[in-house]
C-alpha cells in the first residue's frame, strides 16, 4: 500500500507539471509568458522639434570710423556715448548647428564732434534698428556649458536726430534723418542649460551698421558718420519649443 500511494503521488505531480507546460505552449502567439516578475517599461526618448525663441539685453560700446562735414568746420576729433540694446528672435537648432533671425533696437547714443574752435562743437543722437540672419556652431559641452561662435548678415536702419552746432549760438537742426544699410556681425559666447527647455546665454557681439548723415544746419554743416559700429556684451534667454 505504501508503494502504491508513493506511485500515485508521484504520478499526480508529474501530470500537473506536464499539464501546465502544455497550457503555456498552447497560448496564442504574442501572449506574454507567465512570470512572477513584471518586465520594466521601455524608456523612450522625448522628441524635440529643435525650434526655439530668444530674448536678449545688452550694453553697447559704440564707435564711429571717419567723419566728414559738408560745411567749412572740419571735425578734428569725436566721441560717442555707450548705450543699451534689446532684442528678440527665433530659430532652429540641430545637433551642434544653430540658426536664427533676430531683431534688435539700439537706444539713442549721443555723438560729440570736436572742431578747431571748440570741443564738442557738433552733437547729435544716433539710434538703430537691426535685423540679422545668424548661424552658430557649438564647440562641445563641459559641465553644462556650451561655448559657441557665430556670424550674421542683414540690415540696419540708422537714425540721426537733434544735430546741433554749438560754437555759433548753438544752432539746432530740426531735421531727423534715417538710412537703411547693409549690416554684418560676428559673435562668440557660452550657453548654459538652466533646466529642461530653458537656456541662458552670455555672449559678445561686434556689429557694423554702415554710415549715417545728419541734417544740414543754417551754416551748411552736415556730418556724415562712417562705419558706425558697436561691441556688445549680451545676456540672452532661449526657450526650446517641442
C-alpha positions as CSV (number, residue, x, y, z in Angstrom):
1,X,0.0,0.0,0.0
2,X,2.8,2.4,0.8
3,X,4.4,1.8,-2.5
4,X,1.0,2.4,-4.3
5,X,0.5,5.7,-2.6
6,X,4.0,6.9,-3.4
7,X,3.5,5.9,-7.1
8,X,0.1,7.7,-7.1
9,X,1.5,11.0,-5.6
10,X,4.5,11.0,-8.0
11,X,2.2,10.4,-11.0
12,X,-0.2,13.3,-9.9
13,X,2.7,15.8,-9.5
14,X,4.1,14.8,-12.9
15,X,0.7,15.2,-14.6
16,X,0.2,18.7,-13.1
17,X,3.7,19.8,-14.3
18,X,3.1,18.5,-17.9
19,X,-0.3,20.0,-18.0
20,X,1.0,23.4,-17.1
21,X,3.7,23.2,-19.7
22,X,1.3,22.1,-22.3
23,X,-1.1,25.0,-21.5
24,X,1.8,27.5,-21.8
25,X,2.7,26.0,-25.2
26,X,-0.9,26.4,-26.4
27,X,-1.1,30.1,-25.6
28,X,-1.6,32.3,-28.7
29,X,1.5,33.9,-30.3
30,X,2.4,37.2,-28.8
31,X,0.8,36.3,-25.4
32,X,3.3,37.1,-22.7
33,X,4.6,34.0,-20.8
34,X,3.6,33.7,-17.1
35,X,6.1,35.3,-14.9
36,X,6.3,36.2,-11.2
37,X,8.3,39.4,-12.1
38,X,7.0,42.2,-14.3
39,X,9.2,43.4,-17.1
40,X,10.3,47.0,-16.6
41,X,8.8,49.6,-19.1
42,X,11.0,50.6,-22.0
43,X,12.4,54.1,-21.9
44,X,11.6,56.2,-24.9
45,X,13.4,59.5,-25.6
46,X,11.2,62.6,-25.9
47,X,11.0,64.1,-29.3
48,X,12.1,67.8,-29.6
49,X,11.3,69.9,-32.6
50,X,14.5,71.9,-32.5
51,X,12.7,75.3,-32.7
52,X,13.3,78.0,-30.1
53,X,12.5,81.6,-29.1
54,X,15.0,84.0,-27.7
55,X,15.3,87.4,-26.0
56,X,18.4,89.5,-25.3
57,X,19.5,92.6,-23.5
58,X,23.0,94.1,-23.8
59,X,25.3,97.0,-23.3
60,X,26.9,98.7,-26.3
61,X,30.3,100.2,-26.6
62,X,29.6,102.4,-29.6
63,X,32.2,103.6,-32.1
64,X,32.5,105.6,-35.3
65,X,35.1,105.5,-38.0
66,X,35.8,108.6,-40.1
67,X,33.6,111.7,-40.0
68,X,33.2,114.3,-42.7
69,X,31.5,117.7,-42.8
70,X,29.9,119.3,-45.8
71,X,30.5,122.7,-44.2
72,X,33.7,124.6,-43.6
73,X,34.3,123.4,-40.0
74,X,36.3,120.1,-40.1
75,X,35.8,117.6,-37.3
76,X,39.2,117.1,-35.6
77,X,38.1,114.5,-33.0
78,X,35.0,112.8,-31.8
79,X,33.3,110.5,-29.3
80,X,30.1,108.6,-29.0
81,X,28.4,107.5,-25.7
82,X,27.7,103.9,-24.9
83,X,24.1,102.7,-24.9
84,X,21.8,99.8,-24.2
85,X,20.1,97.4,-26.7
86,X,17.2,94.9,-26.5
87,X,16.4,92.1,-29.0
88,X,14.1,89.2,-29.8
89,X,14.3,86.4,-32.2
90,X,13.5,82.8,-33.1
91,X,15.5,79.9,-34.7
92,X,16.3,76.3,-35.1
93,X,18.9,74.0,-33.5
94,X,20.1,70.7,-35.0
95,X,22.8,68.9,-33.0
96,X,25.8,71.3,-33.0
97,X,24.4,73.7,-35.6
98,X,22.0,76.6,-34.8
99,X,20.5,79.4,-36.9
100,X,18.1,82.2,-36.1
101,X,16.5,85.5,-37.1
102,X,17.0,88.4,-34.6
103,X,15.6,92.0,-34.4
104,X,17.5,94.4,-32.1
105,X,16.9,98.0,-31.1
106,X,19.9,100.2,-30.1
107,X,18.9,103.1,-27.8
108,X,20.0,106.6,-28.9
109,X,23.6,107.4,-28.1
110,X,25.0,111.0,-28.0
111,X,27.7,111.8,-30.6
112,X,30.1,114.7,-30.0
113,X,32.4,116.1,-32.7
114,X,35.3,118.5,-31.9
115,X,36.5,121.3,-34.2
116,X,39.5,123.6,-34.1
117,X,37.2,126.2,-32.5
118,X,35.6,124.1,-29.8
119,X,35.5,120.7,-28.2
120,X,32.1,119.1,-28.6
121,X,31.2,121.7,-31.3
122,X,28.8,119.3,-33.0
123,X,26.3,117.0,-31.2
124,X,23.7,114.5,-32.4
125,X,21.8,111.4,-31.2
126,X,22.2,108.1,-33.1
127,X,19.9,105.1,-32.7
128,X,19.4,101.9,-34.7
129,X,17.1,99.1,-35.6
130,X,18.9,95.9,-36.8
131,X,17.6,92.6,-38.4
132,X,20.1,89.8,-38.9
133,X,20.2,86.2,-40.1
134,X,22.7,84.4,-37.8
135,X,24.4,81.0,-37.8
136,X,26.3,79.4,-34.9
137,X,28.4,76.4,-34.2
138,X,28.6,74.8,-30.8
139,X,32.1,73.7,-29.7
140,X,31.2,71.0,-27.3
141,X,29.7,70.8,-23.8
142,X,31.5,70.7,-20.5
143,X,29.7,70.7,-17.1
144,X,26.6,72.0,-18.8
145,X,28.5,74.9,-20.5
146,X,28.4,75.1,-24.3
147,X,30.8,77.6,-26.0
148,X,29.9,78.7,-29.5
149,X,30.9,81.0,-32.3
150,X,28.8,82.7,-35.0
151,X,28.2,85.3,-37.7
152,X,25.3,87.2,-39.1
153,X,24.3,89.4,-42.0
154,X,21.3,91.6,-42.6
155,X,20.2,95.3,-42.5
156,X,20.2,98.3,-40.2
157,X,18.0,101.3,-40.0
158,X,20.2,104.1,-38.6
159,X,18.7,107.4,-37.4
160,X,20.3,110.8,-36.6
161,X,18.4,113.4,-34.6
162,X,19.0,116.7,-32.7
163,X,22.0,117.7,-34.8
164,X,23.4,120.9,-33.1
165,X,26.3,123.2,-33.8
166,X,27.3,124.9,-30.6
167,X,30.1,127.4,-31.4
168,X,27.8,129.7,-33.3
169,X,24.9,130.3,-30.9
170,X,24.0,126.6,-30.5
171,X,22.1,126.3,-33.8
172,X,20.0,123.2,-33.8
173,X,18.8,121.4,-36.9
174,X,15.1,120.3,-36.7
175,X,15.5,117.6,-39.3
176,X,15.7,113.9,-38.3
177,X,17.4,111.7,-40.9
178,X,17.4,108.0,-41.4
179,X,19.1,105.4,-43.7
180,X,18.9,101.7,-44.4
181,X,22.3,100.0,-44.6
182,X,23.8,96.5,-45.0
183,X,24.9,95.1,-41.6
184,X,27.2,92.3,-40.6
185,X,28.3,90.8,-37.2
186,X,30.3,88.2,-35.6
187,X,29.9,86.8,-32.1
188,X,31.1,84.3,-29.5
189,X,29.7,83.2,-26.2
190,X,28.7,80.4,-23.9
191,X,25.2,78.9,-23.2
192,X,24.1,77.0,-20.1
193,X,21.1,74.7,-19.8
194,X,19.4,76.0,-16.6
195,X,16.8,73.2,-16.6
196,X,14.7,71.4,-19.2
197,X,13.9,73.7,-22.2
198,X,15.5,76.8,-20.7
199,X,19.0,78.1,-21.7
200,X,20.9,81.1,-20.5
201,X,23.3,82.7,-23.0
202,X,26.2,85.1,-22.2
203,X,28.0,86.5,-25.3
204,X,30.0,89.1,-27.1
205,X,29.0,90.6,-30.5
206,X,30.6,93.0,-32.9
207,X,28.2,94.7,-35.3
208,X,28.9,97.1,-38.2
209,X,26.0,99.2,-39.2
210,X,27.3,101.4,-42.0
211,X,27.0,105.2,-42.2
212,X,24.5,107.9,-41.5
213,X,24.3,111.7,-42.3
214,X,22.8,114.3,-40.1
215,X,20.6,117.1,-41.3
216,X,22.1,120.4,-42.6
217,X,22.1,123.4,-40.4
218,X,21.9,127.1,-41.3
219,X,25.7,127.3,-41.9
220,X,25.9,124.4,-44.3
221,X,27.2,121.9,-41.7
222,X,26.2,118.3,-42.3
223,X,28.1,115.5,-40.7
224,X,28.5,112.0,-42.3
225,X,29.4,109.3,-39.8
226,X,31.1,106.3,-41.5
227,X,31.4,102.8,-40.1
228,X,29.0,103.2,-37.2
229,X,29.7,100.0,-35.1
230,X,29.4,98.6,-31.6
231,X,30.9,96.0,-29.4
232,X,28.2,94.4,-27.3
233,X,28.1,92.4,-24.1
234,X,24.8,90.5,-24.2
235,X,22.7,88.4,-21.9
236,X,20.2,86.1,-23.6
237,X,17.5,83.6,-22.8
238,X,16.4,80.8,-25.0
239,X,13.3,78.6,-24.8
240,X,13.1,75.3,-26.7
241,X,9.7,74.6,-28.3
242,X,8.5,70.9,-28.5
